[in-house]
Amino acid sequence: MEVHKILSIFNFNTMKKFISTLFLFSVLTLIGFKFLDSCISYKLKQISIYERKIDADCILLGSSVVKYGIVPKILDSILNVKSYNLGFDGDLFCTQYARYQLYRKNNKPKVILQVLSYGALMKKSRDNEKAIHWGMLQPMRFAPYLDNPFVCHATKRKNAFKIWDYYVPLTKYTSLLTKKTSIFKEEKNGYKGYFALDKAFNRSKFDKDKKAYPNGIILPLSDKMIHLFEDYLVKNKQENIQTILVFPPIYYEEKIFMKNTTDIMNAYKQIAKKYNIIFLDYSDYFSNGKATNIDYFADTWHLNKKGSENFTKKLSEDLKGIK
């Protein structure tokens, strides 16, 4: 009986010691992971564009249509301004807004050229979920900023990270450890955020989409995205930042393929009117309603180098008369 009692006490003490050791190990491991996560995030932030003071009084904000479509060098020379292209691959406005909020940590522009697209204010539907790229391109650029509420909202909406990446240290950087991605790597041919697509017209992706969706697709508007966009415009006015809405040239067959482009354009026009904001529509600039001059396009969404230079000159001349 005494032996059994001694063994019970021994087993209890052993288990207690094991649990205490395991708890201490877990806490120290978590602290170590958190410290390493902070070090990686800090290092990555040091090479991020979001941490820089950008010498620009005019910024270009939007998706890839502005990243490849508007040339700061031409804007600067014609308008005598300092501009910077903050265009980012990916269509939804929430992603653009997150990028803008990070930029605002160290900068404040005088003018924003907000470049629009048909998909900026859309929501996912059965009709478009496979035709539209819903993932976030280059999500690792946002990895060090997942604690930012705007980045958190945008990345969750695009399913860019796993749910535990927002709470468990280091998990968001697993792709770096497996060497499957690069981060904050700017292409060598970029200039002030602009990247030239110096190539001939290619419509292969568009033809693939048309084959998959012979009746076209609909890009339904999202009330939440519209609210975010309007809130952004109001805040800009309150901070005396002039916002000019610009819709760039687009290949005419895309307008036919997307069945509700008229509704989308009307929504933009109503928003511009509601907040007394200038809206410049160049969607048909390289088209005559029946055909598009493909010499100016890299694909059905993006201008090539020749097209972006031509369009930027036209835009710059039109902006001359706007105060």
C-alpha positions in Angstrom: 0.0 0.0 0.0 2.8 2.4 0.9 4.6 1.4 -2.3 1.5 2.2 -4.4 1.1 5.6 -2.7 4.8 6.4 -3.3 4.5 5.4 -6.9 1.4 7.6 -7.3 3.1 10.6 -5.8 6.1 9.9 -8.0 3.9 9.7 -11.1 2.1 12.9 -10.2 5.3 14.8 -9.6 6.8 13.5 -12.8 3.7 14.4 -14.8 3.6 17.9 -13.1 7.2 18.4 -14.0 6.6 17.3 -17.6 3.7 19.6 -18.0 5.6 22.5 -16.5 8.6 21.8 -18.7 6.3 21.6 -21.8 4.5 24.8 -20.9 7.8 26.6 -20.4 9.2 25.2 -23.7 6.0 26.3 -25.5 6.2 29.8 -24.1 9.9 30.2 -24.9 9.3 28.8 -28.4 6.4 31.3 -29.0 8.5 34.2 -27.8 11.4 33.0 -30.0 9.1 32.8 -33.0 7.5 36.2 -32.3 11.0 37.7 -32.0 12.1 36.1 -35.3 8.8 37.2 -37.0 9.4 40.8 -35.8 13.0 40.8 -37.0 12.0 39.5 -40.5 9.1 42.0 -40.7 11.4 44.9 -39.6 14.1 43.9 -42.2 11.5 43.6 -45.0 10.0 47.0 -44.1 13.4 48.6 -44.5 13.4 47.7 -48.2 9.8 48.3 -48.8 8.5 51.2 -50.9 5.9 51.8 -48.1 8.6 53.0 -45.7 10.1 55.6 -48.0 9.6 59.3 -48.4 8.5 59.6 -52.0 9.3 62.9 -53.6 6.0 63.3 -55.5 3.1 65.8 -55.3 1.0 63.7 -57.7 0.5 60.0 -57.4 -1.2 57.5 -59.8 -3.3 54.9 -58.0 -5.0 51.9 -59.4 -4.5 48.4 -60.7 -2.1 47.0 -63.3 -3.9 49.3 -65.9 -2.1 52.2 -64.4 1.1 50.4 -63.5 1.7 49.7 -67.2 -0.5 52.4 -68.7 0.7 55.9 -67.4 4.2 57.2 -67.7 5.3 59.5 -64.9 8.2 60.9 -66.9 5.8 62.3 -69.5 3.4 63.6 -66.9 6.3 65.4 -65.2 7.6 67.0 -68.4 4.3 68.3 -69.7 2.6 69.3 -66.4 5.8 70.3 -64.5 5.0 68.1 -61.6 6.6 65.3 -59.6 4.5 62.1 -60.1 4.9 58.6 -58.9 3.0 55.5 -60.1 1.6 53.4 -57.3 -0.2 51.0 -59.6 -0.4 47.4 -58.3 -1.2 44.1 -60.0 -4.7 43.2 -58.9 -8.1 44.7 -59.6 -10.1 45.2 -56.4 -10.1 48.7 -54.9 -9.6 47.4 -51.4 -6.1 46.3 -52.4 -5.3 49.7 -53.9 -6.6 51.4 -50.8 -4.4 49.3 -48.5 -1.4 50.2 -50.6 -2.4 53.9 -50.4 -2.8 53.7 -46.6 0.7 52.3 -46.3 2.1 55.0 -48.6 0.4 57.7 -46.5 2.4 56.7 -43.4 5.2 58.9 -44.7 3.7 60.9 -47.6 0.9 63.2 -48.5 0.2 64.0 -52.2 -1.5 67.1 -53.5 -3.2 65.3 -56.4 -4.3 61.7 -56.9 -5.1 60.4 -60.4 -7.3 57.5 -59.4 -7.3 55.2 -62.4 -10.4 53.0 -62.7 -11.2 49.7 -64.1 -14.4 47.6 -64.7 -13.5 45.2 -61.8 -12.3 47.6 -59.1 -15.7 47.7 -57.3 -16.9 44.2 -58.1 -17.9 41.3 -56.0 -17.3 37.6 -56.6 -20.2 35.7 -58.2 -20.7 32.3 -59.8 -20.6 34.0 -63.2 -17.1 35.6 -62.8 -15.2 33.6 -60.1 -13.3 31.5 -62.6 -12.9 34.1 -65.4 -11.4 36.7 -63.0 -8.2 36.2 -61.1 -9.4 36.4 -57.5 -6.1 35.6 -55.8 -3.7 38.4 -54.8 -0.6 38.8 -56.9 2.6 39.3 -54.9 0.8 39.0 -51.5 4.2 38.7 -49.7 4.6 42.5 -50.2 1.8 42.9 -47.6 3.1 40.2 -45.2 4.9 42.5 -42.8 1.8 44.6 -42.5 -0.9 42.1 -41.7 -1.5 44.0 -38.4 -2.7 47.0 -40.4 -6.5 46.9 -40.6 -6.7 48.0 -44.2 -4.1 45.3 -45.3 -5.9 42.8 -43.1 -9.2 43.5 -44.9 -7.8 43.5 -48.4 -5.7 40.3 -48.0 -8.6 38.4 -46.3 -11.0 39.5 -49.1 -8.5 38.1 -51.7 -7.7 34.9 -49.6 -4.1 35.9 -49.8 -3.1 34.2 -46.6 -4.2 31.4 -44.3 -6.3 32.4 -41.3 -3.5 31.4 -38.9 -1.0 33.7 -40.7 -2.7 36.6 -39.0 -2.2 35.2 -35.5 0.6 32.7 -35.4 4.2 34.1 -35.7 6.3 33.2 -38.8 3.6 31.2 -40.7 3.1 34.0 -43.2 6.7 33.7 -44.2 6.7 30.0 -45.0 6.9 30.7 -48.8 10.1 32.6 -48.2 11.6 29.5 -46.4 10.6 27.3 -49.3 12.1 29.8 -51.8 8.9 29.9 -53.9 8.6 33.6 -53.9 10.5 36.9 -53.8 9.5 40.0 -51.9 9.8 43.7 -52.7 11.8 42.8 -55.8 11.4 45.6 -58.3 11.9 44.9 -62.0 15.0 46.6 -63.4 13.1 48.3 -66.2 10.8 50.2 -63.8 10.8 54.0 -63.5 8.9 55.7 -60.7 6.6 52.7 -60.4 5.9 52.5 -64.1 6.7 49.4 -66.1 6.7 49.4 -69.9 5.2 46.4 -71.7 7.3 46.6 -74.9 5.6 43.8 -76.8 3.1 43.1 -79.5 -0.6 42.5 -78.9 -1.6 39.1 -77.5 -5.2 38.1 -77.0 -4.7 34.4 -76.1 -6.1 34.8 -72.5 -9.1 36.7 -73.8 -9.9 34.1 -76.4 -9.6 31.4 -73.7 -12.1 33.3 -71.5 -14.5 33.8 -74.5 -14.4 30.0 -75.1 -15.1 29.2 -71.5 -17.8 31.9 -71.2 -19.4 32.2 -74.7 -22.2 34.4 -73.3 -19.9 36.8 -71.6 -19.6 37.6 -67.8 -21.1 40.0 -65.4 -19.1 42.0 -62.8 -21.7 42.8 -60.1 -20.9 45.8 -58.0 -20.2 45.4 -54.3 -22.0 47.8 -51.9 -19.1 47.4 -49.4 -16.5 48.3 -52.1 -18.5 51.3 -53.2 -18.8 52.5 -49.6 -15.0 52.1 -49.1 -14.4 54.0 -52.4 -16.7 56.8 -51.4 -15.2 57.0 -47.9 -11.7 57.3 -49.6 -12.9 60.2 -51.8 -14.5 62.0 -48.8 -11.3 61.7 -46.7 -9.2 63.1 -49.6 -11.5 66.1 -49.8 -11.2 66.6 -46.1 -7.4 66.6 -46.3 -7.4 69.0 -49.3 -6.1 66.3 -51.7 -7.5 66.7 -55.1 -8.8 63.4 -56.7 -9.3 63.0 -60.4 -11.0 59.9 -61.7 -9.5 58.5 -64.9 -10.8 55.5 -67.0 -8.0 54.3 -69.3 -8.3 52.9 -72.9 -9.6 49.4 -73.1 -9.9 46.9 -76.0 -13.4 47.2 -77.3 -14.2 43.4 -77.3 -13.7 43.4 -73.5 -16.6 45.9 -73.2 -18.8 43.5 -75.2 -17.6 40.4 -73.2 -18.5 42.1 -69.9 -22.2 42.5 -70.0 -22.7 45.2 -67.4 -20.0 47.8 -68.4 -22.7 50.5 -68.9 -23.9 50.0 -65.3 -20.3 50.1 -64.0 -19.6 53.3 -65.9 -22.8 54.9 -64.7 -21.9 54.1 -61.1 -18.6 55.9 -61.6 -20.3 58.9 -63.1 -22.8 59.0 -60.3 -20.1 58.9 -57.7 -18.1 61.6 -59.5 -21.2 63.8 -59.6 -22.1 63.1 -56.0 -18.8 64.3 -54.7 -18.1 66.9 -57.4 -15.0 65.1 -58.7 -13.7 65.3 -62.3 -14.1 62.1 -64.3 -12.1 61.6 -67.5 -13.3 58.7 -69.6 -10.8 57.4 -72.2 -12.2 53.9 -72.6 -12.7 54.4 -76.3 -9.6 56.5 -76.9 -8.0 53.8 -79.2 -11.3 52.5 -80.5 -14.0 53.7 -82.9 -16.8 51.6 -81.3 -16.3 48.7 -83.7 -12.5 48.1 -83.6 -9.5 48.9 -81.6 -6.0 49.8 -82.9 -4.1 46.8 -81.5 -0.8 48.6 -82.1 -1.3 50.3 -78.8 -2.2 47.2 -76.7 -0.2 44.5 -75.1 -3.4 42.5 -74.4 -7.1 43.3 -74.1 -6.6 45.0 -70.7 -3.2 46.6 -70.8 -1.5 49.2 -73.0 1.9 48.5 -74.4 4.8 50.9 -74.3 3.7 52.8 -77.4 0.1 53.0 -76.2 1.0 54.1 -72.6 3.2 56.9 -74.0 0.5 58.1 -76.4 -2.2 57.9 -73.8 -0.1 59.7 -71.2 0.6 62.6 -73.5 -3.2 62.9 -74.2 -4.0 62.7 -70.5 -1.3 65.3 -69.7 -2.6 67.8 -72.2 -6.2 67.4 -70.9 -5.0 67.9 -67.3 -3.3 71.2 -68.2 -6.6 73.0 -68.1 -7.7 71.5 -64.8 -6.9 73.4 -61.6 
